[in-house]
Amino acid sequence: MPNCSNFSPGGTWYDISGVAGRGEPVVLIHGVGLDHTMWDPQVQTLGQSHQLVRYDMLGHGRTPASGVKGISSFVMQLVELLAHLEIEQLHLVGLSMGGVISQAFAGQFPLRLKTLILMNTVYRRTEEELRGMRERLRITREQGLAPIAQAAVDRWFDDEFKAAYPDRVAEVRQKLLANDVTAYTAAYAALVEADSEVGDALTKVRCPAMVLTGEKDVGSTPAIAQRMAADLALAEVVILSGLHHLASWEDPARVNARLLAFLQANS
């Protein structure tokens, strides 16, 4: 596949970059409220040795929302994109909601995966772990995106990071605020209710897997990371000290080193 940016026949905006012809491509799925550019800090490092496919989820970035009915809608979107790009085998990387989509895809198509990387995501949540997400969904429905965007920034970045990298923080906040509230709410509702669709999908995965999260990620906790690893046949758990939910933006160098080493070891 040549490097390019375009729409799939199903309306998904995608971007292909990096080195072609060196094994299976790396497909990266972003988190809710963001878009494919969330992976910008990873492109230069990973693209030197792999071909990267990034795309905007339904209702995010340049991809329109179209009849979202749970997490399965986002899995179907990924299946359609892979068919368009004629990708059969892939390395799949998902962060936050992207990780949940990756789990659901992996449960349905485990033999298509060369590797699976789950970053700062959730799995088989308890009611206590779901409580905060349900509250954020309620606030979004009643008050819109502004309080949710501020709350996300406060969870994802500490004061020291905000002072050191105000431009990064402002960019993330602006991406969140730029969402269509109806599309965002539909996606977030799908994320909240995803466990009933995902189930124990990871028990079906036999490829090498890495589960990564931040030590201080209060939503995608180290305990949840260990829960995912327990259901995976070949899992490596990485807990990054001092980092929060958007670890790939907080410390790209540290995250990229982990991603690259894992991909190179399993390519």
N, C-alpha and C positions, 0 to 999 in steps of 0.2 A: 504494500500500500504506500503510495507516495504521501509526503507530508501535505496536508490540506486542511481546510475548514469548510464545512458545508452542512446542509440539512439532509437527513435520511428521508426516504419516501414517507415515513410515518411522522415526519415533522420534528425529529430530534436534531438539535444543533450539536455538532461534534467537531473536535479538533484532533488532528493526527500530527505528531511531531516526533523527533528523535531519530534513531538509527533503525532503518528497515532491514529485514533479511537476516536477523540474528535470533532465531527462535520465535516463540510465541509472543504476541504483543502484550503489553501491560495495560489493562483497562482500569481507570480510576474513577470512582464514584464519589461525588462531593456530599456534604451534609445539607440538611434542610435549611432553607433560607439563603443559601450561598449559590454558587454556580461553578462551572468548570475551572474558572480562574483561581479558585481556592487552591488548586494544585500548582500555581505558578512557582512557589518556592522549591518545588521538587523537580521541575522540568529540566533545568540545566544539568543537574547531577544524574538523574535517572536516564535522561535522553541521550547521554553519551554512550550508553551500552544497550539500550532497549528502545523499541518503538512504543510510544505512549499514545493511548486513545483516551481522551477526556470528553465528557459530554455534559449537557445541561439536563437535569431531571425534568420531568413533567412540571410545568408551571414555574420553572426557574430559568433565569438568564434569558436566552433567546428561544427556548422551547415552550410553546404554548401549553396550557393545561387542557386536557381532553378527557373528561369522564373518569376522574380518579375514583376508584372503588377499592380502596385498601392497598396494601403493599404489593399485591399481585399485579396491579396496574403498572407499577414501576419495574417489576420483573419482566413483564411483557414488553415494556419499552426497551429494556436491555436486550432481550431476545431478538426483537425486530432490528435493532441497530447492528448486532453481531451478524445477523443474516445479511443485511445490506453490505456490510464490510467483508463478508465471506470469512469470518473468523470462527473457527471451530474450537481450537484450543487456546487458552488464555491464562495469564496471571491476573487475578482479580483482586483489586485493592479498594476497600470502602471505608470511609470515615463517618462515624455517627450514623445518620440515617442511611448513608451509602453502605455502611457495614451491615445494616439490617437487610437491605436489598441484596447484598452479596450473600448473606446467609440463606435467604429464601431461594436465590438462584442456585446456590451450591446444593441445597437439599433436593432440588428438582433435576439438576444436571451435574452431578458430582464428577462424572467422567470427562467433562469438558475442561476441568480445572487442572492447570499445571501447578499452580500454587494459589493459596488464599491468604490474604493479609487483611485482618480486621483491626481497625484503628479507632480507639475512643468510641466504642459502640456498646450496645446493650444486647441482652439475650436472656430469655426466660426470667423476666423481671418479677420480683415480689410486689405485692400491693404497696408496700412502703416505698419501693423504688419507683413505682408508677405515680405516686401521689403528687410529686412536684411537677411532673409532666402534665398530668390532668389539670392541675391548677394553672399552668402556663397556657394550656389550650383554652381554658375558660376565660382568662384575661384577654387573650387575643381576640376571641369572639366578642367580648364586651367592650374592649378599649382600643383594639387595633394593634399596630406593630410597634409603636414608640416605646411603651413600657417593656415589651418583650426584647426589643433590640438592646435597650440599656441593661436589662437583667442578664442577657447573654454575654455582653461585653464584660460585665462585672464578674460573671462566673468563669469566663475564659481567660481573663488577663488580670494579674494582680497590679497593685499600684506602681510597683517598680517598673514593670514592663510598660504600663501606660505612659509613664514619664520618659522612658528610654526610647520607645517606638510609637509616638503619637500618630504617625502617618499610617502605620499598619492597623492600629486600633480604629482610626477614623474610617479606613477603607472597609473594614469588616462591618462596622456600624452602618455605613452607607449602603452596603449590599443588602443588609437585613431590612433597612427602611425602604429600599427600592422595590421590595416584593409587592405583588398584587395580594392584598390581604385575603381574598377569597381562595386563591390558589395556595397561598401559604397555609391557611387554616386547613384546607383539604389534605395537604401533604402531612402536616403535623398530626392531624387526626389519624391518618394512616399509620404514622410512626407509633403513636400511642397505643393503637390497637393491634400492632403487628404480631405480637407473640402468638395469637391464636392461629395465624397463618404460618408463621415460621416454625412453631413447635420445637421439636428436637432435631432440626435440620442438620446440625453439625455432626450428629452421630453417623450421617451417611457419607461424610467427607473422608477420603483416604489420602489425599495429596498432602504434601508438606504445608503447614500453616503457621503463621505468626500472628499472635494476638498482642497488640501494643496499646498502652494507655499511659496517661500521666498519673503520677503519684497523687496529685491534688485534684484530679478530675472527680467532682462530686456526683456527677450523673453516670458516667461510664467508669465505675470504680475499679481498682485492682481486684476486688472480690468478684466482680462480674467477669473480668478478664480471666480469672482462674476458673470460673464456671464454664466459660466457653472452651477453655483448654481441656477441661475434663471430658468434654463430649467429642473432642477432636482426636483422631488417631495419631497424628504426628504434629504436635503443637509445640511451639516455642513461645514463651510469655516474656514480654519486655515491659517493665514498669520504669518509666523515665522519671527520675527524681526531680522534684520541684516544678513539674509541668502540669498543666491543666487540660482542658478539653480540646482546644485547638493547638495541640502540640506541634503540628506541622508548620504553624506560623510562629509559635513562640520560639522554637529552637530548630530551624530547618537543618542546620548542619548535623545536629545529633540524630534527628529523625531520618534524614537522608542517608546517613552512614549505615543505620540499621536496615533500612529498606534495601539499599544497594547490596549490602553484604548478603542478605537473605535471597534476593533475586539472583544474584550471581552464583550463589551456592546451589541453586535449584533450577538453573536454566540449561 
